[in-house]
Amino acid sequence: MSTTAPISVVTGAAGFIASHLCEALLARGHHVVGIDGFTDTYDVNQKRGNADELAGSNRFTMVEGHLMELDLDSILNGADYIFHLAARAGVREGWTPTNFEHYMRDNSRSTQRLADAALQAQVKLFSFASTSSIYGFNPRLPTPETHSLEPRSFYAMSKSLDEQVLTAYHRLFNLPTVILRYYTLFGPRQRPDMLVHIGLKAIATGQPLTIYGDGEQTRELTYVHDAVDAQVHVLDALPIGEIFNIGSGPTASVNELVAEMEGVVGKSADRVYADRHPADQLHSQADTSKARTVLGFDPTTTIHEGVKAEYDWMCQTVLR
């Protein structure tokens, strides 16, 4: 690709956060190469719809395929920046050898293979999207980046391994890594297996909404545009070798979040309480002081604004 404009490669480009990030990079004048395997971890049609939104730009190229199978050296040739957001997500997958292999292949082995190709390409930045799930069941609050890691799910374990792989590549081979640990994400294009999407759909359609535990567990929420804003700040600051917590600031119990969704939809939820899943965190709250100081990260989206934006998007897509 012959151009003087920056070239950014975004993995998982048809997904929730990554599709918004692609739009932000395009708005900054980048040429963007998106990579996505369009796996069936959730509705492929939703991913295709996200990809279609991006296809309207002549500076966007979509490469379809799994990171374990593509010719990454060729794809990354000439790339300036990599934003690695592709992953098999979810903390409730069954503890079976098959699912373990899925997480190893889709997350950790793919990350290591991408890191090798990034070294070959001599990129200026390898930004990796990690998760607050790696802190474990009930960490100290608010949780700093220096907190011990106690992952409880295959997903969190694979993400912790990914971080260790990339940290080693940085220290041994000077791969220019930055790691962002995202807290509970929500907003337009959210995956259909996440709470706000599930809740809004159930309330709008009059279906029962299952709440695991008593609903008093709390979460720090991260609005998707704040998540993207953090990636853009990383691009500007290039704080190589650093790890940052990323959250929008407000915390809410699950019951409070459901009440917020009821207010946005204008209907009451049919709440059904079930046993809490042992891999779920009891409470989460990010210490984002490092991101605010080093990156200039300053999220402003309220829970109400974020939930309403997600519901407006769902009314145009999912609930038509």
Helices and strands as residue ranges (DSSP letters): E 7-11, H 16-27, E 31-36, H 44-54, E 60-64, H 72-76, E 81-84, H 97-103, I 104-109, H 110-121, E 125-131, G 132-135, H 154-173, E 177-182, E 184-186, H 195-205, E 208-212, E 218-223, H 224-237, E 243-246, E 251-253, H 254-265, E 270-274, H 289-290, I 291-295, H 303-316
